[in-house]
């Protein structure tokens, strides 16, 4: 087999906790995706190169955080690619993520039966909104799970609420069970001026 294996995410930032997983990326040099665990992310060299050439935020995530743990080549593929192009789709990404957040807020506000799932979606949208905006607001992308609190704009949610929404995400995607009441978390998120916060992230076009 010829491929590269990288780890990235919270384990590389020193932020991993009891409910964290390990993000693994494989870049095969052929059609070998079936030979890797289903929980690993497998991207072709062509797709990764496209992401780098277009300056996708995921490319910057890999460039800044990914650690190569195995390579069939003398020089890992990401090292060969160098720096991605500048991130240029921030406002478009914010539009898409705001739509995702609005849908989750609508469901939560209308008594959804999938509270944990929708809380997890809201958390993901809020985190990724801050990651997208960090390029302009911090001068460099921030991929921390606490990214909303690292921006120079007040984030209108208590950290405890945000952390519980994150646990809801872990519960819906990893099957982790928690014994606390999610109803106060829903109430905090519904009442917070999150739409106004999103608007404050936008950079004039």
C-alpha positions as YAML, in Angstrom:
chain: A
units: angstrom
residues:
- id: 1
  name: UNK
  ca: [0.00, 0.00, 0.00]
- id: 2
  name: UNK
  ca: [1.16, 3.52, -0.76]
- id: 3
  name: UNK
  ca: [-0.48, 6.26, 1.27]
- id: 4
  name: UNK
  ca: [-0.03, 8.97, 3.91]
- id: 5
  name: UNK
  ca: [-1.69, 8.88, 7.33]
- id: 6
  name: UNK
  ca: [-2.21, 12.05, 9.38]
- id: 7
  name: UNK
  ca: [-3.85, 12.89, 12.68]
- id: 8
  name: UNK
  ca: [-5.45, 16.29, 13.18]
- id: 9
  name: UNK
  ca: [-8.01, 18.05, 15.35]
- id: 10
  name: UNK
  ca: [-8.20, 18.26, 19.14]
- id: 11
  name: UNK
  ca: [-5.46, 15.71, 19.78]
- id: 12
  name: UNK
  ca: [-2.98, 17.90, 17.87]
- id: 13
  name: UNK
  ca: [-4.11, 21.06, 19.67]
- id: 14
  name: UNK
  ca: [-3.82, 19.46, 23.11]
- id: 15
  name: UNK
  ca: [-7.59, 19.89, 23.62]
- id: 16
  name: UNK
  ca: [-8.72, 16.27, 23.66]
- id: 17
  name: UNK
  ca: [-10.95, 15.15, 26.52]
- id: 18
  name: UNK
  ca: [-12.86, 12.07, 27.68]
- id: 19
  name: UNK
  ca: [-15.46, 12.42, 24.90]
- id: 20
  name: UNK
  ca: [-13.02, 13.39, 22.15]
- id: 21
  name: UNK
  ca: [-12.16, 11.12, 19.26]
- id: 22
  name: UNK
  ca: [-9.02, 11.00, 17.14]
- id: 23
  name: UNK
  ca: [-9.37, 12.51, 13.67]
- id: 24
  name: UNK
  ca: [-7.42, 10.45, 11.15]
- id: 25
  name: UNK
  ca: [-6.88, 11.41, 7.51]
- id: 26
  name: UNK
  ca: [-5.61, 8.99, 4.87]
- id: 27
  name: UNK
  ca: [-4.41, 10.16, 1.48]
- id: 28
  name: UNK
  ca: [-4.03, 7.02, -0.67]
- id: 29
  name: UNK
  ca: [-1.93, 7.03, -3.81]
- id: 30
  name: UNK
  ca: [-4.33, 4.59, -5.43]
- id: 31
  name: UNK
  ca: [-7.82, 3.09, -4.94]
- id: 32
  name: UNK
  ca: [-7.32, 1.74, -1.42]
- id: 33
  name: UNK
  ca: [-10.17, 3.30, 0.56]
- id: 34
  name: UNK
  ca: [-11.73, -0.08, 1.39]
- id: 35
  name: UNK
  ca: [-8.60, -1.11, 3.28]
- id: 36
  name: UNK
  ca: [-8.97, 1.55, 5.99]
- id: 37
  name: UNK
  ca: [-11.33, 1.76, 9.00]
- id: 38
  name: UNK
  ca: [-14.67, 3.38, 8.23]
- id: 39
  name: UNK
  ca: [-14.14, 6.04, 10.92]
- id: 40
  name: UNK
  ca: [-11.06, 7.39, 9.11]
- id: 41
  name: UNK
  ca: [-11.37, 10.19, 6.55]
- id: 42
  name: UNK
  ca: [-10.04, 9.13, 3.15]
- id: 43
  name: UNK
  ca: [-9.38, 11.85, 0.56]
- id: 44
  name: UNK
  ca: [-7.72, 11.44, -2.82]
- id: 45
  name: UNK
  ca: [-4.63, 13.45, -3.64]
- id: 46
  name: UNK
  ca: [-6.58, 15.21, -6.38]
- id: 47
  name: UNK
  ca: [-9.30, 16.39, -3.99]
- id: 48
  name: UNK
  ca: [-6.84, 17.58, -1.35]
- id: 49
  name: UNK
  ca: [-4.89, 19.43, -4.02]
- id: 50
  name: UNK
  ca: [-8.11, 21.09, -5.19]
- id: 51
  name: UNK
  ca: [-8.92, 22.17, -1.63]
- id: 52
  name: UNK
  ca: [-5.44, 23.67, -1.29]
- id: 53
  name: UNK
  ca: [-5.63, 25.49, -4.62]
- id: 54
  name: UNK
  ca: [-9.04, 26.97, -3.70]
- id: 55
  name: UNK
  ca: [-8.02, 27.93, -0.18]
- id: 56
  name: UNK
  ca: [-10.73, 25.86, 1.50]
- id: 57
  name: UNK
  ca: [-10.84, 26.20, 5.28]
- id: 58
  name: UNK
  ca: [-10.31, 22.45, 5.65]
- id: 59
  name: UNK
  ca: [-7.05, 22.82, 3.71]
- id: 60
  name: UNK
  ca: [-5.88, 25.42, 6.24]
- id: 61
  name: UNK
  ca: [-6.98, 23.12, 9.05]
- id: 62
  name: UNK
  ca: [-4.73, 20.41, 7.68]
- id: 63
  name: UNK
  ca: [-1.88, 22.77, 6.87]
- id: 64
  name: UNK
  ca: [-1.76, 24.21, 10.38]
- id: 65
  name: UNK
  ca: [-2.57, 21.15, 12.48]
- id: 66
  name: UNK
  ca: [-2.18, 17.83, 10.69]
- id: 67
  name: UNK
  ca: [0.71, 15.64, 11.84]
- id: 68
  name: UNK
  ca: [1.97, 12.94, 9.49]
- id: 69
  name: UNK
  ca: [2.31, 9.62, 11.34]
- id: 70
  name: UNK
  ca: [3.07, 7.49, 8.28]
- id: 71
  name: UNK
  ca: [4.11, 8.15, 4.70]
- id: 72
  name: UNK
  ca: [5.04, 5.79, 1.90]
- id: 73
  name: UNK
  ca: [7.05, 8.61, 0.35]
- id: 74
  name: UNK
  ca: [10.20, 10.36, 1.53]
- id: 75
  name: UNK
  ca: [8.24, 13.60, 1.78]
- id: 76
  name: UNK
  ca: [4.58, 13.60, 2.94]
- id: 77
  name: UNK
  ca: [2.07, 14.81, 0.38]
- id: 78
  name: UNK
  ca: [0.85, 17.78, 2.44]
- id: 79
  name: UNK
  ca: [4.41, 18.96, 2.89]
- id: 80
  name: UNK
  ca: [4.86, 18.90, -0.87]
- id: 81
  name: UNK
  ca: [1.75, 21.04, -1.34]
- id: 82
  name: UNK
  ca: [3.04, 23.86, 0.87]
- id: 83
  name: UNK
  ca: [0.61, 26.57, 1.99]
- id: 84
  name: UNK
  ca: [-2.98, 26.64, 0.70]
- id: 85
  name: UNK
  ca: [-4.27, 29.62, -1.25]
- id: 86
  name: UNK
  ca: [-5.79, 32.39, 0.90]
- id: 87
  name: UNK
  ca: [-9.19, 31.59, 2.40]
- id: 88
  name: UNK
  ca: [-11.59, 33.59, 0.25]
- id: 89
  name: UNK
  ca: [-15.06, 32.08, 0.82]
- id: 90
  name: UNK
  ca: [-15.64, 33.29, 4.37]
- id: 91
  name: UNK
  ca: [-18.89, 35.16, 3.77]
- id: 92
  name: UNK
  ca: [-20.32, 32.33, 1.65]
- id: 93
  name: UNK
  ca: [-19.40, 29.82, 4.34]
- id: 94
  name: UNK
  ca: [-21.01, 32.04, 6.99]
- id: 95
  name: UNK
  ca: [-24.19, 32.17, 4.89]
- id: 96
  name: UNK
  ca: [-24.34, 28.38, 4.68]
- id: 97
  name: UNK
  ca: [-23.59, 27.90, 8.38]
- id: 98
  name: UNK
  ca: [-26.13, 30.53, 9.39]
- id: 99
  name: UNK
  ca: [-28.79, 28.60, 7.46]
- id: 100
  name: UNK
  ca: [-27.79, 25.45, 9.34]
- id: 101
  name: UNK
  ca: [-28.00, 27.30, 12.65]
- id: 102
  name: UNK
  ca: [-31.37, 28.83, 11.78]
- id: 103
  name: UNK
  ca: [-32.81, 25.41, 10.96]
- id: 104
  name: UNK
  ca: [-31.60, 24.00, 14.29]
- id: 105
  name: UNK
  ca: [-32.99, 27.00, 16.20]
- id: 106
  name: UNK
  ca: [-36.33, 26.61, 14.44]
- id: 107
  name: UNK
  ca: [-36.54, 22.94, 15.42]
- id: 108
  name: UNK
  ca: [-35.53, 23.63, 19.02]
- id: 109
  name: UNK
  ca: [-38.02, 26.49, 19.30]
- id: 110
  name: UNK
  ca: [-40.83, 24.32, 17.96]
- id: 111
  name: UNK
  ca: [-40.48, 21.38, 20.31]
- id: 112
  name: UNK
  ca: [-38.45, 18.97, 18.21]
- id: 113
  name: UNK
  ca: [-38.36, 15.35, 19.35]
- id: 114
  name: UNK
  ca: [-34.68, 15.24, 18.38]
- id: 115
  name: UNK
  ca: [-33.40, 17.71, 20.99]
- id: 116
  name: UNK
  ca: [-29.93, 16.21, 21.35]
- id: 117
  name: UNK
  ca: [-29.43, 16.02, 17.59]
- id: 118
  name: UNK
  ca: [-30.53, 19.64, 17.00]
- id: 119
  name: UNK
  ca: [-28.42, 20.91, 19.90]
- id: 120
  name: UNK
  ca: [-25.46, 19.17, 18.33]
- id: 121
  name: UNK
  ca: [-26.17, 20.82, 14.98]
- id: 122
  name: UNK
  ca: [-26.43, 24.22, 16.67]
- id: 123
  name: UNK
  ca: [-23.09, 23.65, 18.41]
- id: 124
  name: UNK
  ca: [-21.39, 22.61, 15.18]
- id: 125
  name: UNK
  ca: [-22.75, 25.62, 13.29]
- id: 126
  name: UNK
  ca: [-21.65, 28.05, 16.02]
- id: 127
  name: UNK
  ca: [-18.18, 26.53, 16.25]
- id: 128
  name: UNK
  ca: [-17.69, 26.52, 12.49]
- id: 129
  name: UNK
  ca: [-19.02, 30.08, 12.15]
- id: 130
  name: UNK
  ca: [-16.33, 31.25, 14.55]
- id: 131
  name: UNK
  ca: [-13.68, 29.22, 12.75]
- id: 132
  name: UNK
  ca: [-14.66, 30.84, 9.45]
- id: 133
  name: UNK
  ca: [-14.69, 34.35, 10.89]
- id: 134
  name: UNK
  ca: [-11.39, 33.90, 12.71]
- id: 135
  name: UNK
  ca: [-9.47, 34.32, 9.44]
- id: 136
  name: UNK
  ca: [-10.53, 37.98, 9.24]
- id: 137
  name: UNK
  ca: [-11.01, 38.77, 12.93]
- id: 138
  name: UNK
  ca: [-7.85, 37.17, 14.31]
- id: 139
  name: UNK
  ca: [-5.59, 37.35, 11.28]
- id: 140
  name: UNK
  ca: [-5.23, 33.56, 11.29]
- id: 141
  name: UNK
  ca: [-7.71, 30.70, 11.39]
- id: 142
  name: UNK
  ca: [-8.61, 29.29, 14.80]
- id: 143
  name: UNK
  ca: [-9.77, 25.68, 14.87]
- id: 144
  name: UNK
  ca: [-10.30, 25.33, 18.61]
- id: 145
  name: UNK
  ca: [-13.59, 23.87, 19.77]
- id: 146
  name: UNK
  ca: [-13.85, 27.07, 21.85]
- id: 147
  name: UNK
  ca: [-13.34, 29.31, 18.81]
- id: 148
  name: UNK
  ca: [-16.42, 31.50, 19.50]
- id: 149
  name: UNK
  ca: [-14.82, 32.68, 22.77]
- id: 150
  name: UNK
  ca: [-11.49, 33.51, 21.14]
- id: 151
  name: UNK
  ca: [-12.89, 36.12, 18.76]
- id: 152
  name: UNK
  ca: [-12.79, 39.84, 19.64]
- id: 153
  name: UNK
  ca: [-16.60, 39.88, 19.50]
- id: 154
  name: UNK
  ca: [-18.68, 38.90, 22.51]
- id: 155
  name: UNK
  ca: [-20.26, 35.47, 22.15]
- id: 156
  name: UNK
  ca: [-23.69, 35.55, 23.82]
- id: 157
  name: UNK
  ca: [-23.78, 32.11, 25.35]
- id: 158
  name: UNK
  ca: [-22.48, 30.98, 28.75]
- id: 159
  name: UNK
  ca: [-19.54, 28.65, 28.31]
- id: 160
  name: UNK
  ca: [-21.32, 25.96, 30.35]
- id: 161
  name: UNK
  ca: [-24.24, 26.03, 27.89]
- id: 162
  name: UNK
  ca: [-21.92, 25.83, 24.90]
- id: 163
  name: UNK
  ca: [-20.02, 22.90, 26.45]
- id: 164
  name: UNK
  ca: [-23.25, 21.00, 27.06]
- id: 165
  name: UNK
  ca: [-24.31, 21.60, 23.46]
- id: 166
  name: UNK
  ca: [-20.93, 20.14, 22.47]
- id: 167
  name: UNK
  ca: [-21.67, 17.07, 24.58]
- id: 168
  name: UNK
  ca: [-25.00, 16.77, 22.77]
- id: 169
  name: UNK
  ca: [-23.05, 16.67, 19.52]
- id: 170
  name: UNK
  ca: [-20.82, 13.94, 20.90]
- id: 171
  name: UNK
  ca: [-23.88, 12.04, 22.06]
- id: 172
  name: UNK
  ca: [-25.59, 12.17, 18.67]
- id: 173
  name: UNK
  ca: [-22.48, 11.26, 16.66]
- id: 174
  name: UNK
  ca: [-20.63, 8.90, 19.01]
- id: 175
  name: UNK
  ca: [-23.39, 7.42, 21.16]
- id: 176
  name: UNK
  ca: [-22.01, 8.90, 24.38]
- id: 177
  name: UNK
  ca: [-24.69, 9.13, 27.09]
- id: 178
  name: UNK
  ca: [-25.06, 11.99, 29.59]
- id: 179
  name: UNK
  ca: [-27.36, 12.19, 32.60]
- id: 180
  name: UNK
  ca: [-28.00, 15.95, 32.80]
- id: 181
  name: UNK
  ca: [-31.11, 17.84, 31.68]
- id: 182
  name: UNK
  ca: [-30.76, 19.39, 28.22]
- id: 183
  name: UNK
  ca: [-33.88, 21.58, 28.57]
- id: 184
  name: UNK
  ca: [-32.05, 24.55, 30.20]
- id: 185
  name: UNK
  ca: [-29.47, 24.34, 27.42]
- id: 186
  name: UNK
  ca: [-32.21, 24.60, 24.81]
- id: 187
  name: UNK
  ca: [-33.71, 27.59, 26.63]
- id: 188
  name: UNK
  ca: [-30.35, 29.40, 26.77]
- id: 189
  name: UNK
  ca: [-29.73, 28.84, 23.07]
- id: 190
  name: UNK
  ca: [-33.23, 29.92, 22.03]
- id: 191
  name: UNK
  ca: [-33.04, 33.10, 24.11]
- id: 192
  name: UNK
  ca: [-29.50, 34.14, 23.11]
- id: 193
  name: UNK
  ca: [-29.13, 36.77, 20.33]
- id: 194
  name: UNK
  ca: [-27.24, 34.35, 18.12]
- id: 195
  name: UNK
  ca: [-28.50, 35.74, 14.81]
- id: 196
  name: UNK
  ca: [-27.16, 39.19, 15.74]
- id: 197
  name: UNK
  ca: [-23.86, 37.58, 16.70]
- id: 198
  name: UNK
  ca: [-23.62, 35.95, 13.28]
- id: 199
  name: UNK
  ca: [-24.23, 39.30, 11.59]
- id: 200
  name: UNK
  ca: [-21.37, 40.83, 13.57]
- id: 201
  name: UNK
  ca: [-19.00, 38.25, 12.07]
- id: 202
  name: UNK
  ca: [-19.50, 39.32, 8.51]
- id: 203
  name: UNK
  ca: [-16.85, 41.29, 6.66]
- id: 204
  name: UNK
  ca: [-18.21, 43.89, 4.19]
- id: 205
  name: UNK
  ca: [-17.93, 42.63, 0.62]
...
